[in-house]
């Protein structure tokens, strides 16, 4: 993953250089060439006007005058009489040329080498290459930092998952600041707690079974041996009745053991809806307050849902977090009863869910924002279904998410 992040950062830097740096460098070279050409043309024009004034006033045009106005260039002046005055040595190779022609027959031609222009162009190219190299180095640095920031939490998460599978002790869960990783770690921790309870219950069941079933089985075995050894039908019937009593006792012991093994926290039961909603509102009020937003709870009171307290809290927390990240304005959590079902609705005053995402909002890796990862709502729907409920997006603008639960008064659906 770290290598991919570095490659992505470098690719972004290279693309930025190609799309911005190269055109900018070409533009700078063209501007420098245009400025150099304009300077030569300006020199020719100044020289031409000066010569034209001297010719008009009857004065002589001397090489010294021409040289004074064009000290670093070759100049050729043609007077109306056909006389030519030149200064300097004609340059070889690529040159910059400026020409001035007046209406009274004065022609001035100025030639200058491109050495200065060439040095300026090389300086511009060197600067562009230095900026490109700095951008690539910055991309590598960003990739290394981001790679470390994302890779270390993922490696720790993988180690935590391996510890869960092997039954080893797990370190305390510490938030990483990465929402997706923290959510997965939280769900993994909840699953690990459930697995620990199931393993402990299994061990307890094995210990209790080996102890509590030994006596009834021994007694049943003795009754069966008596039946096999008895010749009197009356004795056989009495021993058979005793054996049936031992079988009934075995059934009672097994049922008792199963009742002890069953984890009520893993089964849906009566949960006060007001208590869970109020708890989530109180927990999330500071986060909304920091963004200048409010969260309110409305609707029917005294409703008892058939769910698990932990699962219900997690679903509502996910909806509130989703509204905090992607929504706006006041968030309203309302509860109501339809007679058989209980409904918890979470809505805000934000722009809502884009039309193209409405049918896929609960799919994994589908998110309505750049900060988003697409895991929260998918996990929330799975938790709701585990409790026998249903989580739906009933309205896109403004967004309204509805959690449908069975009423404890009506029993499971």
VOGU-3710 file (C-alpha; in Angstrom, 3 decimals, decimal comma):
1> xxxxxxxxxx> 0,000/0,000/0,000  2,859/2,366/0,833  4,368/1,805/-2,607  1,056/2,562/-4,271  0,659/5,782/-2,301  4,175/6,885/-3,288  3,509/6,016/-6,920  0,209/7,912/-6,837  1,830/10,999/-5,278  4,662/10,979/-7,824
11> xxxxxxxxxx> 2,171/10,490/-10,656  0,156/13,474/-9,446  3,315/15,605/-9,284  4,409/14,539/-12,783  0,967/15,229/-14,231  0,942/18,651/-12,556  4,360/19,432/-14,049  3,279/18,276/-17,504  -0,014/20,138/-17,430  1,219/23,330/-15,758
21> xxxxxxxxxx> 5,023/23,493/-15,703  5,734/22,632/-19,350  3,184/25,085/-20,842  4,395/27,766/-18,413  8,036/27,204/-19,409  7,147/27,320/-23,121  5,184/30,506/-22,551  8,131/32,076/-20,682  10,518/31,186/-23,551  8,167/32,685/-26,138
31> xxxxxxxxxx> 7,801/35,844/-24,046  11,576/36,214/-23,764  12,027/35,728/-27,513  9,295/38,260/-28,223  10,851/40,798/-25,815  14,316/40,355/-27,379  12,901/40,871/-30,867  11,033/43,971/-29,704  14,220/45,394/-28,178  16,138/45,019/-31,470
41> xxxxxxxxxx> 13,232/46,542/-33,394  13,157/49,421/-30,882  16,887/50,068/-31,375  16,394/50,152/-35,167  13,499/52,579/-34,796  15,440/54,932/-32,490  18,426/54,870/-34,842  16,241/55,410/-37,889  14,466/58,443/-36,417  17,760/59,973/-35,336
51> xxxxxxxxxx> 19,218/59,476/-38,822  16,062/60,857/-40,386  16,269/64,026/-38,249  19,928/64,617/-39,183  19,221/64,078/-42,873  16,262/66,469/-42,675  18,413/69,149/-41,032  21,214/68,672/-43,509  23,663/67,197/-41,035  26,061/64,393/-41,775
61> xxxxxxxxxx> 25,386/60,860/-40,534  28,649/59,492/-39,187  29,603/55,945/-38,096  30,249/57,324/-34,601  26,605/58,348/-34,295  25,430/54,935/-35,452  27,861/53,137/-33,125  26,744/55,249/-30,160  23,140/54,158/-30,641  23,958/50,488/-31,427
71> xxxxxxxxxx> 27,079/49,632/-29,405  26,455/45,846/-29,213  24,937/45,209/-32,634  25,655/45,399/-36,318  23,922/48,378/-37,953  23,530/49,234/-41,609  22,108/52,653/-42,523  21,118/53,498/-46,090  20,661/57,215/-46,771  18,357/58,744/-49,439
81> xxxxxxxxxx> 21,411/59,426/-51,569  22,232/55,713/-51,600  25,192/56,093/-49,269  25,545/53,325/-46,656  26,960/53,722/-43,172  27,744/50,523/-41,233  29,141/49,771/-37,767  30,162/46,549/-36,083  30,755/43,130/-37,593  27,877/41,191/-39,161
91> xxxxxxxxxx> 27,002/38,320/-36,702  26,991/34,702/-37,864  24,374/32,093/-37,145  20,927/32,876/-35,770  20,361/36,590/-35,299  17,655/39,002/-34,234  16,828/41,598/-36,869  15,198/45,007/-36,631  14,359/47,115/-39,712  13,200/50,741/-39,988
101> xxxxxxxxxx> 12,134/52,412/-43,241  11,097/56,045/-43,540  9,129/57,694/-46,258  12,041/59,855/-47,392  14,320/56,923/-48,267  16,127/56,280/-44,976  16,531/52,538/-44,238  18,046/51,134/-41,053  18,845/47,480/-40,471  20,071/46,238/-37,057
111> xxxxxxxxxx> 21,361/42,694/-36,446  22,136/41,259/-32,993  23,289/37,798/-31,868  20,997/35,558/-29,812  23,600/34,817/-27,133  21,791/36,765/-24,423  18,441/35,303/-25,451  19,937/31,805/-25,418  21,301/32,280/-21,914  17,920/33,496/-20,671
121> xxxxxxxxxx> 16,169/30,504/-22,252  18,633/28,065/-20,663  18,112/29,758/-17,316  14,334/29,370/-17,707  14,653/25,686/-18,643  16,925/25,065/-15,653  14,452/26,748/-13,332  11,591/24,662/-14,766  13,582/21,443/-14,279  14,416/22,420/-10,700
131> xxxxxxxxxx> 10,744/23,080/-9,949  9,776/19,745/-11,556  12,384/17,897/-9,496  11,180/19,632/-6,329  7,587/18,627/-7,158  8,603/14,980/-7,615  10,589/15,010/-4,351  7,604/16,579/-2,597  5,371/13,882/-4,080  7,660/11,149/-2,752
141> xxxxxxxxxx> 7,724/12,816/0,675  3,937/13,098/0,756  3,636/9,476/-0,344  5,996/8,341/2,428  4,119/10,334/5,070  0,697/9,200/3,898  1,921/5,638/3,458  3,146/5,567/7,039  -0,054/7,224/8,258  -2,274/4,623/6,591
151> xxxxxxxxxx> -0,058/1,533/6,662  0,724/1,459/10,378  -2,973/1,570/11,479  -3,817/-1,145/8,939  -0,967/-3,346/10,159  -2,144/-2,823/13,734  -5,687/-3,666/12,651  -4,452/-6,860/10,956  -2,535/-7,807/14,124  -5,669/-7,143/16,163
161> xxxxxxxxxx> -7,705/-9,393/13,873  -5,069/-12,125/14,178  -5,205/-11,817/17,981  -8,982/-12,178/17,863  -8,680/-15,362/15,803  -5,978/-16,851/18,008  -7,629/-15,864/21,285  -4,631/-13,848/22,497  -4,964/-10,747/24,635  -5,691/-7,553/22,712
171> xxxxxxxxxx> -4,222/-4,115/23,503  -6,521/-1,248/24,335  -8,284/0,202/21,292  -6,728/3,596/20,456  -8,334/5,847/17,791  -6,100/6,483/14,777  -7,894/9,526/13,414  -8,782/7,677/10,193  -12,553/7,278/10,151  -12,701/4,102/8,060
181> xxxxxxxxxx> -9,990/2,321/10,062  -11,492/3,417/13,392  -14,928/2,173/12,320  -13,568/-1,219/11,254  -11,531/-1,468/14,469  -14,608/-0,614/16,543  -16,737/-3,216/14,786  -13,899/-5,763/15,102  -13,684/-5,053/18,833  -17,429/-5,532/19,236
191> xxxxxxxxxx> -17,224/-8,816/17,336  -14,243/-9,867/19,435  -16,189/-9,205/22,641  -19,044/-11,343/21,343  -16,636/-14,100/20,341  -15,033/-13,982/23,784  -18,420/-14,335/25,417  -19,354/-17,219/23,140  -16,058/-19,009/23,829  -16,458/-18,480/27,577
201> xxxxxxxxxx> -20,036/-19,756/27,372  -18,884/-22,780/25,381  -16,237/-23,603/27,959  -18,718/-23,176/30,770  -21,190/-25,379/28,948  -18,583/-28,137/28,498  -17,597/-27,960/32,164  -21,180/-27,961/33,433  -22,238/-30,686/31,043  -19,428/-33,012/32,080
211> xxxxxxxxxx> -20,348/-32,504/35,723  -24,144/-32,338/35,711  -24,794/-35,058/33,135  -22,526/-37,606/34,765  -24,922/-38,476/37,624  -28,134/-38,885/35,532  -26,272/-40,922/32,941  -24,816/-43,186/35,631  -28,243/-43,698/37,163  -29,785/-44,394/33,755
221> xxxxxxxxxx> -27,058/-46,916/32,977  -27,745/-48,727/36,267  -31,492/-48,885/35,545  -30,837/-50,342/32,109  -28,523/-52,955/33,599  -31,247/-53,890/36,108  -33,708/-54,283/33,252  -31,335/-56,573/31,389  -30,732/-58,711/34,476  -34,357/-58,891/35,669
231> xxxxxxxxxx> -36,623/-61,867/34,835  -39,709/-60,617/36,600  -41,921/-58,498/34,262  -43,047/-56,442/37,239  -39,441/-55,548/38,101  -38,765/-54,708/34,448  -41,679/-52,271/34,382  -40,591/-50,558/37,603  -37,017/-50,200/36,350  -38,288/-48,902/32,980
241> xxxxxxxxxx> -40,345/-46,235/34,750  -37,269/-45,243/36,728  -35,262/-45,097/33,501  -37,864/-42,809/31,902  -37,644/-40,550/34,950  -33,883/-40,367/34,506  -34,371/-39,484/30,793  -36,724/-36,666/31,796  -34,148/-35,457/34,289  -31,496/-35,529/31,564
251> xxxxxxxxxx> -33,731/-33,418/29,310  -34,256/-30,938/32,161  -30,530/-30,703/32,838  -29,736/-30,159/29,134  -32,383/-27,439/28,837  -30,999/-25,746/31,920  -27,489/-25,850/30,490  -28,662/-24,361/27,180  -30,441/-21,566/29,033  -27,200/-20,732/30,807
261> xxxxxxxxxx> -25,227/-20,756/27,548  -27,570/-18,492/25,617  -26,217/-14,933/25,648  -29,126/-12,568/26,018  -26,950/-9,715/24,732  -26,858/-11,432/21,333  -30,661/-11,742/21,108  -33,182/-9,007/20,533  -35,127/-8,011/23,611  -37,153/-5,092/24,974
271> xxxxxxxxxx> -35,148/-1,863/24,721  -36,491/1,569/25,804  -36,272/3,629/22,636  -36,254/6,971/24,485  -33,259/5,970/26,545  -31,129/4,976/23,531  -32,089/8,059/21,479  -31,449/10,429/24,390  -28,099/8,795/25,070  -27,001/9,301/21,446
281> xxxxxxxxxx> -28,254/12,894/21,361  -26,282/13,727/24,506  -23,139/12,014/23,146  -23,274/13,790/19,764  -24,307/17,291/20,939  -20,688/18,479/21,507  -19,615/17,409/18,007  -22,531/19,262/16,404  -22,000/22,259/18,674  -18,417/22,673/17,416
291> xxxxxxxxxx> -19,804/23,128/13,904  -22,486/25,545/15,056  -25,267/22,989/14,506  -28,025/21,586/16,695  -29,449/18,138/17,279  -32,960/17,656/18,664  -35,124/14,653/19,554  -38,865/14,690/18,934  -41,770/12,286/18,563  -43,610/9,728/20,666
301> xxxxxxxxxx> -42,291/8,762/24,085  -42,374/5,536/26,075  -41,815/3,255/23,051  -40,243/-0,148/23,680  -38,423/-1,711/20,721  -37,485/-5,322/20,150  -33,745/-5,023/19,516  -30,339/-5,122/21,165  -29,246/-1,998/22,981  -25,768/-2,100/21,485
311> xxxxxxxxxx> -26,945/-2,646/17,902  -29,624/0,054/18,116  -27,145/2,563/19,565  -24,647/1,799/16,818  -27,189/2,305/14,020  -28,393/5,663/15,385  -24,799/6,770/15,991  -23,905/5,947/12,388  -26,840/7,999/11,050  -25,877/10,964/13,246
321> xxxxxxxxxx> -22,247/10,750/12,160  -23,345/10,583/8,527  -25,424/13,745/9,015  -22,544/15,486/10,784  -20,120/14,791/7,937  -22,384/15,156/4,887  -25,376/17,160/6,137  -26,063/20,696/7,315  -28,278/22,645/9,680  -30,332/21,153/12,505
331> xxxxxxxxxx> -30,503/17,365/12,805  -33,801/15,930/14,001  -34,216/12,449/15,504  -37,901/11,561/15,662  -39,632/8,433/16,933  -43,127/7,179/16,164  -45,222/4,022/16,209  -47,288/2,544/13,401  -49,043/0,107/15,709  -46,853/-2,903/14,948
341> xxxxxxxxxx> -43,576/-1,279/13,996  -41,567/1,497/15,579  -39,810/4,024/13,348  -36,755/6,142/14,156  -36,150/8,870/11,549  -32,979/10,958/11,254  -33,052/14,015/8,985  -31,154/17,277/8,512  -31,295/20,449/6,416  -28,445/19,563/4,072
351> xxxxxxxxxx> -28,428/19,042/0,284  -29,310/15,380/0,686  -28,263/12,311/-1,261  -27,387/12,784/-4,975  -29,970/11,152/-7,285  -27,383/8,808/-8,787  -26,517/7,401/-5,340  -30,031/6,996/-3,956  -30,423/3,337/-4,937  -26,829/2,411/-3,977
361> xxxxxxxxxx> -26,253/4,411/-0,797  -26,160/1,278/1,390  -23,628/-0,531/-0,786  -20,086/-0,863/0,485  -17,559/1,642/-0,941  -20,391/3,995/-2,010  -20,164/7,435/-0,408  -21,751/10,826/-1,010  -18,548/12,854/-0,312  -14,775/12,926/-0,740
371> xxxxxxxxxx> -14,286/12,272/2,922  -16,433/9,487/2,898  -15,613/5,651/2,610  -18,915/3,934/2,070  -18,682/1,575/5,109  -20,855/3,227/7,759  -24,320/2,923/6,227  -23,617/-0,609/4,970  -22,610/-1,737/8,465  -25,588/0,079/10,004
381> xxxxxxxxxx> -28,022/-1,745/7,719  -26,449/-5,101/8,624  -26,772/-4,320/12,338  -30,413/-3,348/11,867  -31,148/-6,591/10,016  -29,355/-8,598/12,726  -31,827/-7,148/15,253  -34,725/-8,020/12,961  -35,148/-4,414/11,792  -34,770/-2,536/8,530
391> xxxxxxxxxx> -32,845/0,644/7,617  -34,052/2,589/4,572  -33,514/5,933/2,819  -37,116/7,136/2,539  -36,340/10,629/1,166  -33,306/12,034/-0,654  -33,831/15,840/-0,450  -33,733/16,674/2,394  -32,311/13,335/3,485  -34,492/11,158/5,713
401> xxxxxxxxxx> -33,155/7,810/6,967  -35,718/5,584/8,688  -34,996/2,656/11,013  -37,944/0,261/11,278  -38,050/-1,947/14,395  -40,458/-4,440/15,861  -42,441/-3,246/18,845  -41,782/-5,269/21,990  -45,500/-5,028/22,783  -46,399/-6,629/19,435
411> xxx> -43,656/-9,266/19,515  -41,267/-10,244/16,709  -42,443/-9,950/13,150
//
